[in-house]
Amino acid sequence: MYIYYSVSDYIDTLSKLENIISQNSIKFLVSGHGDFTTDLEEMLKRIKDSNTYIFELVNSIVEQKEFDETKLFSQYKFPIIMNQFHQNNIKIAKTEFEVK
């Protein structure tokens, strides 16, 4: 997951996407990375997975707990690249939630 600006805005975007999918006949989803999908269940799973990641990320920062990076990176074909984005997500979340 690539959070470029704001965790809160990303959460809002996911919520809007979920509403759009739930209220319309969506034929396919093209994400900013990864493969596109035509499967409604997969679309909703991606939203759920993204929300779970964000919740776990923010919780680990606010509660100053260790984030389970092994679990996260086991989901990706290119974990080294994903680690770079994850580290940037941490910086953004720390700034947004004023954690040093």
N, C-alpha and C positions, 0 to 999 in steps of 0.2 A: 504494500500500500504506500502510495506516495502522497504525503501531505506537504504541500508546498507553502501554505500560508497560515492556515488556522485549523486547529482540531475542531473547534465549535462549528465552523463553516462546513467542514467535511461531514460532520454528523448531520447538519441541516440538509446537505446535499443528498446524503444517503436516505434521509427521511422523505425528501421530495421524490427521489427515485422510487422508493417503495410505494408511495402513493400513486405515482404515475403507472407503475406496473400493475398495482391492484385495481385501478380504476379504468384501465384501457386494455385493449387487445394488442399487446406488444409482441412483435414478431421476432425481433432479435435485439441483443444488447452488445454493443461494442464498448468495451472498457478502455481506459487509457493505456492499459498494458495487458498482456495475456491474450488468449483466444476469445473470439466472439462466441456467443451462444444463442441458440434459438429455443432453449429449454427453460420454461418458466420456473421450474423448481430450482434449476441452476442459478438463475437470476436472483431469486430470493435467498439462496444459500450464500451467494457472494455478498449480498447486503448484510446478512446475518454474520458471516465471517468477518467482514470489515468492522461492523459494530463491536463484535467481540474483541477484536484486536485493539480497537481504540479504547474500549473500556479497560482492558487489561493494561494497556500502556499508561493511561492516565492514572489508574489505580496504583500502579507500581511507582509512579513518580510522586503522587500526592502522599501515599503511605510510606514512601521511601523503602519499598520492597523490591526484591530482585525480580526482573522480568524473565520469563521462561523463554529465552532465545532459542534453545535447542528445539523446543516444540514448534516455535514459529518457523525456523529455517528448514525444518524437516518437510515442510509443505512445498518448498520451492526447488526448481531445477538448478537455479543459480544463486545459492545462499550468500555468496560473497557480495554480489551486487545488491541483493536485498538487505544485507547488513548495512551497507552505505545509506540506503534510504531509511532504514529503521533508526540509525543513529541520528539522522537529520530530523526524523519525526520526534525523537526524544528531545532534541534541542528546541524544536517548535513548541512542544507540549510544556516543557519546563518554563519557557518564556511566557507562554499564554497563561499558565497556572501559577506563575511567579514563584517557582521552586528553584532554589539554587543548588 
